[in-house]
Amino acid sequence: MIDQELLDILVCPQCKGPLEYQRENQELICRADKLAYPIRDDIPVMLIDEARRLDSE
């Protein structure tokens, strides 16, 4: 489980926009850039190269 204080300060590294936490997928979603940043071992991986594109959503 990710700490709420951490979620409040994290932004998308590409556009600096807000992120949406999706617990079921363990991802942080940037709707503006259509990117999903993975969370591995309760640590957000905030690397653009590691993000999954949300083309189909």
PyMOL Python script that loads the backbone (N, CA, C, O; Angstrom):
from pymol import cmd

cmd.read_pdbstr("""\
ATOM      1  N   MET A   1       0.849  -1.191   0.000  1.00  0.00           N
ATOM      2  CA  MET A   1       0.000   0.000   0.000  1.00  0.00           C
ATOM      3  C   MET A   1       0.883   1.239   0.000  1.00  0.00           C
ATOM      4  O   MET A   1       1.819   1.348   0.792  1.00  0.00           O
ATOM      5  N   ILE A   2       0.583   2.149  -0.875  1.00  0.00           N
ATOM      6  CA  ILE A   2       1.361   3.384  -0.996  1.00  0.00           C
ATOM      7  C   ILE A   2       0.817   4.419  -0.018  1.00  0.00           C
ATOM      8  O   ILE A   2      -0.394   4.564   0.147  1.00  0.00           O
ATOM      9  N   ASP A   3       1.727   5.128   0.620  1.00  0.00           N
ATOM     10  CA  ASP A   3       1.370   6.163   1.584  1.00  0.00           C
ATOM     11  C   ASP A   3       0.643   7.318   0.881  1.00  0.00           C
ATOM     12  O   ASP A   3       1.076   7.760  -0.183  1.00  0.00           O
ATOM     13  N   GLN A   4      -0.442   7.800   1.459  1.00  0.00           N
ATOM     14  CA  GLN A   4      -1.233   8.872   0.856  1.00  0.00           C
ATOM     15  C   GLN A   4      -0.433  10.159   0.718  1.00  0.00           C
ATOM     16  O   GLN A   4      -0.621  10.894  -0.252  1.00  0.00           O
ATOM     17  N   GLU A   5       0.449  10.449   1.657  1.00  0.00           N
ATOM     18  CA  GLU A   5       1.280  11.655   1.561  1.00  0.00           C
ATOM     19  C   GLU A   5       2.181  11.603   0.331  1.00  0.00           C
ATOM     20  O   GLU A   5       2.396  12.620  -0.329  1.00  0.00           O
ATOM     21  N   LEU A   6       2.706  10.421   0.025  1.00  0.00           N
ATOM     22  CA  LEU A   6       3.536  10.258  -1.167  1.00  0.00           C
ATOM     23  C   LEU A   6       2.704  10.465  -2.419  1.00  0.00           C
ATOM     24  O   LEU A   6       3.141  11.137  -3.353  1.00  0.00           O
ATOM     25  N   LEU A   7       1.508   9.893  -2.446  1.00  0.00           N
ATOM     26  CA  LEU A   7       0.627  10.058  -3.601  1.00  0.00           C
ATOM     27  C   LEU A   7       0.267  11.522  -3.829  1.00  0.00           C
ATOM     28  O   LEU A   7       0.114  11.955  -4.971  1.00  0.00           O
ATOM     29  N   ASP A   8       0.133  12.279  -2.752  1.00  0.00           N
ATOM     30  CA  ASP A   8      -0.236  13.690  -2.858  1.00  0.00           C
ATOM     31  C   ASP A   8       0.849  14.540  -3.505  1.00  0.00           C
ATOM     32  O   ASP A   8       0.540  15.568  -4.109  1.00  0.00           O
ATOM     33  N   ILE A   9       2.112  14.138  -3.393  1.00  0.00           N
ATOM     34  CA  ILE A   9       3.187  14.960  -3.940  1.00  0.00           C
ATOM     35  C   ILE A   9       3.723  14.453  -5.283  1.00  0.00           C
ATOM     36  O   ILE A   9       4.424  15.189  -5.978  1.00  0.00           O
ATOM     37  N   LEU A  10       3.408  13.226  -5.653  1.00  0.00           N
ATOM     38  CA  LEU A  10       3.893  12.685  -6.928  1.00  0.00           C
ATOM     39  C   LEU A  10       3.145  13.308  -8.094  1.00  0.00           C
ATOM     40  O   LEU A  10       1.928  13.488  -8.041  1.00  0.00           O
ATOM     41  N   VAL A  11       3.883  13.636  -9.149  1.00  0.00           N
ATOM     42  CA  VAL A  11       3.302  14.139 -10.387  1.00  0.00           C
ATOM     43  C   VAL A  11       3.930  13.375 -11.552  1.00  0.00           C
ATOM     44  O   VAL A  11       4.956  12.713 -11.394  1.00  0.00           O
ATOM     45  N   CYS A  12       3.314  13.475 -12.693  1.00  0.00           N
ATOM     46  CA  CYS A  12       3.846  12.839 -13.898  1.00  0.00           C
ATOM     47  C   CYS A  12       5.186  13.478 -14.250  1.00  0.00           C
ATOM     48  O   CYS A  12       5.275  14.703 -14.335  1.00  0.00           O
ATOM     49  N   PRO A  13       6.221  12.682 -14.453  1.00  0.00           N
ATOM     50  CA  PRO A  13       7.525  13.249 -14.796  1.00  0.00           C
ATOM     51  C   PRO A  13       7.563  13.893 -16.187  1.00  0.00           C
ATOM     52  O   PRO A  13       8.467  14.677 -16.478  1.00  0.00           O
ATOM     53  N   GLN A  14       6.606  13.575 -17.033  1.00  0.00           N
ATOM     54  CA  GLN A  14       6.599  14.138 -18.383  1.00  0.00           C
ATOM     55  C   GLN A  14       5.888  15.497 -18.416  1.00  0.00           C
ATOM     56  O   GLN A  14       6.444  16.469 -18.928  1.00  0.00           O
ATOM     57  N   CYS A  15       4.667  15.572 -17.876  1.00  0.00           N
ATOM     58  CA  CYS A  15       3.885  16.809 -17.980  1.00  0.00           C
ATOM     59  C   CYS A  15       3.712  17.545 -16.652  1.00  0.00           C
ATOM     60  O   CYS A  15       3.185  18.657 -16.610  1.00  0.00           O
ATOM     61  N   LYS A  16       4.160  16.913 -15.573  1.00  0.00           N
ATOM     62  CA  LYS A  16       4.030  17.474 -14.217  1.00  0.00           C
ATOM     63  C   LYS A  16       2.570  17.567 -13.763  1.00  0.00           C
ATOM     64  O   LYS A  16       2.232  18.327 -12.855  1.00  0.00           O
ATOM     65  N   GLY A  17       1.720  16.780 -14.414  1.00  0.00           N
ATOM     66  CA  GLY A  17       0.302  16.766 -14.076  1.00  0.00           C
ATOM     67  C   GLY A  17      -0.007  15.761 -12.978  1.00  0.00           C
ATOM     68  O   GLY A  17       0.868  15.002 -12.561  1.00  0.00           O
ATOM     69  N   PRO A  18      -1.257  15.754 -12.508  1.00  0.00           N
ATOM     70  CA  PRO A  18      -1.670  14.850 -11.432  1.00  0.00           C
ATOM     71  C   PRO A  18      -1.707  13.391 -11.884  1.00  0.00           C
ATOM     72  O   PRO A  18      -1.863  13.089 -13.067  1.00  0.00           O
ATOM     73  N   LEU A  19      -1.561  12.507 -10.916  1.00  0.00           N
ATOM     74  CA  LEU A  19      -1.605  11.072 -11.163  1.00  0.00           C
ATOM     75  C   LEU A  19      -2.768  10.464 -10.405  1.00  0.00           C
ATOM     76  O   LEU A  19      -3.137  10.932  -9.328  1.00  0.00           O
ATOM     77  N   GLU A  20      -3.333   9.430 -10.970  1.00  0.00           N
ATOM     78  CA  GLU A  20      -4.446   8.701 -10.352  1.00  0.00           C
ATOM     79  C   GLU A  20      -3.946   7.316  -9.957  1.00  0.00           C
ATOM     80  O   GLU A  20      -3.398   6.585 -10.781  1.00  0.00           O
ATOM     81  N   TYR A  21      -4.139   6.965  -8.691  1.00  0.00           N
ATOM     82  CA  TYR A  21      -3.687   5.664  -8.190  1.00  0.00           C
ATOM     83  C   TYR A  21      -4.722   4.596  -8.523  1.00  0.00           C
ATOM     84  O   TYR A  21      -5.896   4.738  -8.183  1.00  0.00           O
ATOM     85  N   GLN A  22      -4.289   3.529  -9.186  1.00  0.00           N
ATOM     86  CA  GLN A  22      -5.154   2.380  -9.456  1.00  0.00           C
ATOM     87  C   GLN A  22      -4.619   1.190  -8.675  1.00  0.00           C
ATOM     88  O   GLN A  22      -3.653   0.539  -9.072  1.00  0.00           O
ATOM     89  N   ARG A  23      -5.261   0.935  -7.579  1.00  0.00           N
ATOM     90  CA  ARG A  23      -4.827  -0.118  -6.667  1.00  0.00           C
ATOM     91  C   ARG A  23      -4.841  -1.492  -7.311  1.00  0.00           C
ATOM     92  O   ARG A  23      -3.916  -2.279  -7.108  1.00  0.00           O
ATOM     93  N   GLU A  24      -5.891  -1.797  -8.098  1.00  0.00           N
ATOM     94  CA  GLU A  24      -6.018  -3.145  -8.664  1.00  0.00           C
ATOM     95  C   GLU A  24      -4.898  -3.470  -9.648  1.00  0.00           C
ATOM     96  O   GLU A  24      -4.475  -4.623  -9.744  1.00  0.00           O
ATOM     97  N   ASN A  25      -4.413  -2.464 -10.382  1.00  0.00           N
ATOM     98  CA  ASN A  25      -3.324  -2.679 -11.346  1.00  0.00           C
ATOM     99  C   ASN A  25      -1.961  -2.311 -10.796  1.00  0.00           C
ATOM    100  O   ASN A  25      -0.940  -2.554 -11.440  1.00  0.00           O
ATOM    101  N   GLN A  26      -1.939  -1.723  -9.603  1.00  0.00           N
ATOM    102  CA  GLN A  26      -0.688  -1.231  -9.006  1.00  0.00           C
ATOM    103  C   GLN A  26       0.036  -0.307  -9.984  1.00  0.00           C
ATOM    104  O   GLN A  26       1.188  -0.530 -10.356  1.00  0.00           O
ATOM    105  N   GLU A  27      -0.697   0.751 -10.388  1.00  0.00           N
ATOM    106  CA  GLU A  27      -0.150   1.727 -11.322  1.00  0.00           C
ATOM    107  C   GLU A  27      -0.586   3.129 -10.927  1.00  0.00           C
ATOM    108  O   GLU A  27      -1.595   3.319 -10.249  1.00  0.00           O
ATOM    109  N   LEU A  28       0.196   4.103 -11.368  1.00  0.00           N
ATOM    110  CA  LEU A  28      -0.163   5.511 -11.272  1.00  0.00           C
ATOM    111  C   LEU A  28      -0.447   5.977 -12.690  1.00  0.00           C
ATOM    112  O   LEU A  28       0.403   5.845 -13.571  1.00  0.00           O
ATOM    113  N   ILE A  29      -1.634   6.520 -12.914  1.00  0.00           N
ATOM    114  CA  ILE A  29      -2.101   6.860 -14.245  1.00  0.00           C
ATOM    115  C   ILE A  29      -2.029   8.368 -14.468  1.00  0.00           C
ATOM    116  O   ILE A  29      -2.484   9.155 -13.637  1.00  0.00           O
ATOM    117  N   CYS A  30      -1.453   8.754 -15.598  1.00  0.00           N
ATOM    118  CA  CYS A  30      -1.494  10.134 -16.053  1.00  0.00           C
ATOM    119  C   CYS A  30      -2.471  10.167 -17.225  1.00  0.00           C
ATOM    120  O   CYS A  30      -2.162   9.669 -18.308  1.00  0.00           O
ATOM    121  N   ARG A  31      -3.633  10.747 -17.014  1.00  0.00           N
ATOM    122  CA  ARG A  31      -4.655  10.804 -18.070  1.00  0.00           C
ATOM    123  C   ARG A  31      -4.222  11.731 -19.203  1.00  0.00           C
ATOM    124  O   ARG A  31      -4.515  11.451 -20.365  1.00  0.00           O
ATOM    125  N   ALA A  32      -3.536  12.819 -18.892  1.00  0.00           N
ATOM    126  CA  ALA A  32      -3.123  13.788 -19.913  1.00  0.00           C
ATOM    127  C   ALA A  32      -2.174  13.164 -20.933  1.00  0.00           C
ATOM    128  O   ALA A  32      -2.333  13.370 -22.136  1.00  0.00           O
ATOM    129  N   ASP A  33      -1.196  12.408 -20.461  1.00  0.00           N
ATOM    130  CA  ASP A  33      -0.211  11.788 -21.352  1.00  0.00           C
ATOM    131  C   ASP A  33      -0.553  10.357 -21.719  1.00  0.00           C
ATOM    132  O   ASP A  33       0.134   9.742 -22.534  1.00  0.00           O
ATOM    133  N   LYS A  34      -1.613   9.823 -21.124  1.00  0.00           N
ATOM    134  CA  LYS A  34      -2.038   8.436 -21.353  1.00  0.00           C
ATOM    135  C   LYS A  34      -0.906   7.462 -21.058  1.00  0.00           C
ATOM    136  O   LYS A  34      -0.558   6.609 -21.874  1.00  0.00           O
ATOM    137  N   LEU A  35      -0.339   7.620 -19.850  1.00  0.00           N
ATOM    138  CA  LEU A  35       0.740   6.750 -19.392  1.00  0.00           C
ATOM    139  C   LEU A  35       0.365   6.128 -18.056  1.00  0.00           C
ATOM    140  O   LEU A  35      -0.325   6.744 -17.243  1.00  0.00           O
ATOM    141  N   ALA A  36       0.825   4.904 -17.838  1.00  0.00           N
ATOM    142  CA  ALA A  36       0.625   4.201 -16.571  1.00  0.00           C
ATOM    143  C   ALA A  36       1.996   3.838 -16.016  1.00  0.00           C
ATOM    144  O   ALA A  36       2.734   3.058 -16.618  1.00  0.00           O
ATOM    145  N   TYR A  37       2.329   4.408 -14.867  1.00  0.00           N
ATOM    146  CA  TYR A  37       3.616   4.136 -14.226  1.00  0.00           C
ATOM    147  C   TYR A  37       3.442   2.979 -13.241  1.00  0.00           C
ATOM    148  O   TYR A  37       2.556   3.027 -12.388  1.00  0.00           O
ATOM    149  N   PRO A  38       4.267   1.953 -13.348  1.00  0.00           N
ATOM    150  CA  PRO A  38       4.107   0.786 -12.476  1.00  0.00           C
ATOM    151  C   PRO A  38       4.535   1.066 -11.042  1.00  0.00           C
ATOM    152  O   PRO A  38       5.354   1.945 -10.772  1.00  0.00           O
ATOM    153  N   ILE A  39       3.956   0.293 -10.136  1.00  0.00           N
ATOM    154  CA  ILE A  39       4.370   0.305  -8.732  1.00  0.00           C
ATOM    155  C   ILE A  39       4.895  -1.089  -8.441  1.00  0.00           C
ATOM    156  O   ILE A  39       4.159  -2.071  -8.538  1.00  0.00           O
ATOM    157  N   ARG A  40       6.168  -1.172  -8.083  1.00  0.00           N
ATOM    158  CA  ARG A  40       6.802  -2.465  -7.814  1.00  0.00           C
ATOM    159  C   ARG A  40       7.297  -2.489  -6.380  1.00  0.00           C
ATOM    160  O   ARG A  40       8.047  -1.606  -5.962  1.00  0.00           O
ATOM    161  N   ASP A  41       6.885  -3.487  -5.632  1.00  0.00           N
ATOM    162  CA  ASP A  41       7.272  -3.627  -4.222  1.00  0.00           C
ATOM    163  C   ASP A  41       6.967  -2.353  -3.449  1.00  0.00           C
ATOM    164  O   ASP A  41       7.780  -1.897  -2.645  1.00  0.00           O
ATOM    165  N   ASP A  42       5.786  -1.777  -3.695  1.00  0.00           N
ATOM    166  CA  ASP A  42       5.303  -0.555  -3.040  1.00  0.00           C
ATOM    167  C   ASP A  42       6.132   0.679  -3.365  1.00  0.00           C
ATOM    168  O   ASP A  42       6.087   1.660  -2.623  1.00  0.00           O
ATOM    169  N   ILE A  43       6.886   0.651  -4.456  1.00  0.00           N
ATOM    170  CA  ILE A  43       7.704   1.789  -4.869  1.00  0.00           C
ATOM    171  C   ILE A  43       7.278   2.200  -6.282  1.00  0.00           C
ATOM    172  O   ILE A  43       7.378   1.404  -7.215  1.00  0.00           O
ATOM    173  N   PRO A  44       6.801   3.444  -6.442  1.00  0.00           N
ATOM    174  CA  PRO A  44       6.442   3.911  -7.785  1.00  0.00           C
ATOM    175  C   PRO A  44       7.682   4.049  -8.666  1.00  0.00           C
ATOM    176  O   PRO A  44       8.685   4.635  -8.260  1.00  0.00           O
ATOM    177  N   VAL A  45       7.597   3.506  -9.862  1.00  0.00           N
ATOM    178  CA  VAL A  45       8.687   3.608 -10.828  1.00  0.00           C
ATOM    179  C   VAL A  45       8.333   4.773 -11.752  1.00  0.00           C
ATOM    180  O   VAL A  45       7.558   4.614 -12.695  1.00  0.00           O
ATOM    181  N   MET A  46       8.905   5.937 -11.473  1.00  0.00           N
ATOM    182  CA  MET A  46       8.529   7.173 -12.161  1.00  0.00           C
ATOM    183  C   MET A  46       9.474   7.478 -13.322  1.00  0.00           C
ATOM    184  O   MET A  46       9.965   8.599 -13.458  1.00  0.00           O
ATOM    185  N   LEU A  47       9.717   6.484 -14.144  1.00  0.00           N
ATOM    186  CA  LEU A  47      10.558   6.634 -15.325  1.00  0.00           C
ATOM    187  C   LEU A  47       9.678   6.554 -16.566  1.00  0.00           C
ATOM    188  O   LEU A  47       8.915   5.604 -16.735  1.00  0.00           O
ATOM    189  N   ILE A  48       9.789   7.548 -17.424  1.00  0.00           N
ATOM    190  CA  ILE A  48       8.961   7.578 -18.627  1.00  0.00           C
ATOM    191  C   ILE A  48       9.186   6.326 -19.471  1.00  0.00           C
ATOM    192  O   ILE A  48       8.238   5.797 -20.051  1.00  0.00           O
ATOM    193  N   ASP A  49      10.410   5.851 -19.545  1.00  0.00           N
ATOM    194  CA  ASP A  49      10.717   4.648 -20.324  1.00  0.00           C
ATOM    195  C   ASP A  49      10.069   3.387 -19.761  1.00  0.00           C
ATOM    196  O   ASP A  49       9.884   2.412 -20.489  1.00  0.00           O
ATOM    197  N   GLU A  50       9.727   3.395 -18.487  1.00  0.00           N
ATOM    198  CA  GLU A  50       9.105   2.235 -17.843  1.00  0.00           C
ATOM    199  C   GLU A  50       7.577   2.293 -17.883  1.00  0.00           C
ATOM    200  O   GLU A  50       6.910   1.316 -17.542  1.00  0.00           O
ATOM    201  N   ALA A  51       7.026   3.422 -18.293  1.00  0.00           N
ATOM    202  CA  ALA A  51       5.572   3.599 -18.296  1.00  0.00           C
ATOM    203  C   ALA A  51       4.928   2.825 -19.442  1.00  0.00           C
ATOM    204  O   ALA A  51       5.522   2.630 -20.502  1.00  0.00           O
ATOM    205  N   ARG A  52       3.706   2.396 -19.194  1.00  0.00           N
ATOM    206  CA  ARG A  52       2.913   1.680 -20.202  1.00  0.00           C
ATOM    207  C   ARG A  52       1.978   2.686 -20.865  1.00  0.00           C
ATOM    208  O   ARG A  52       1.354   3.496 -20.179  1.00  0.00           O
ATOM    209  N   ARG A  53       1.874   2.643 -22.197  1.00  0.00           N
ATOM    210  CA  ARG A  53       0.961   3.539 -22.920  1.00  0.00           C
ATOM    211  C   ARG A  53      -0.475   3.060 -22.753  1.00  0.00           C
ATOM    212  O   ARG A  53      -0.747   1.860 -22.765  1.00  0.00           O
ATOM    213  N   LEU A  54      -1.376   4.000 -22.598  1.00  0.00           N
ATOM    214  CA  LEU A  54      -2.790   3.687 -22.443  1.00  0.00           C
ATOM    215  C   LEU A  54      -3.538   3.977 -23.741  1.00  0.00           C
ATOM    216  O   LEU A  54      -4.575   4.640 -23.719  1.00  0.00           O
ATOM    217  N   ASP A  55      -3.040   3.503 -24.840  1.00  0.00           N
ATOM    218  CA  ASP A  55      -3.633   3.778 -26.157  1.00  0.00           C
ATOM    219  C   ASP A  55      -5.056   3.269 -26.281  1.00  0.00           C
ATOM    220  O   ASP A  55      -5.888   3.914 -26.920  1.00  0.00           O
ATOM    221  N   SER A  56      -5.348   2.136 -25.689  1.00  0.00           N
ATOM    222  CA  SER A  56      -6.658   1.515 -25.869  1.00  0.00           C
ATOM    223  C   SER A  56      -7.700   2.002 -24.878  1.00  0.00           C
ATOM    224  O   SER A  56      -8.870   1.635 -24.989  1.00  0.00           O
ATOM    225  N   GLU A  57      -7.301   2.820 -23.910  1.00  0.00           N
ATOM    226  CA  GLU A  57      -8.269   3.255 -22.877  1.00  0.00           C
ATOM    227  C   GLU A  57      -8.785   4.644 -23.139  1.00  0.00           C
ATOM    228  O   GLU A  57      -9.599   5.155 -22.370  1.00  0.00           O
TER     229      GLU A  57
END
""", "prot")
cmd.dss("prot")
cmd.show_as("cartoon", "prot")
cmd.util.cbc("prot")
cmd.orient("prot")
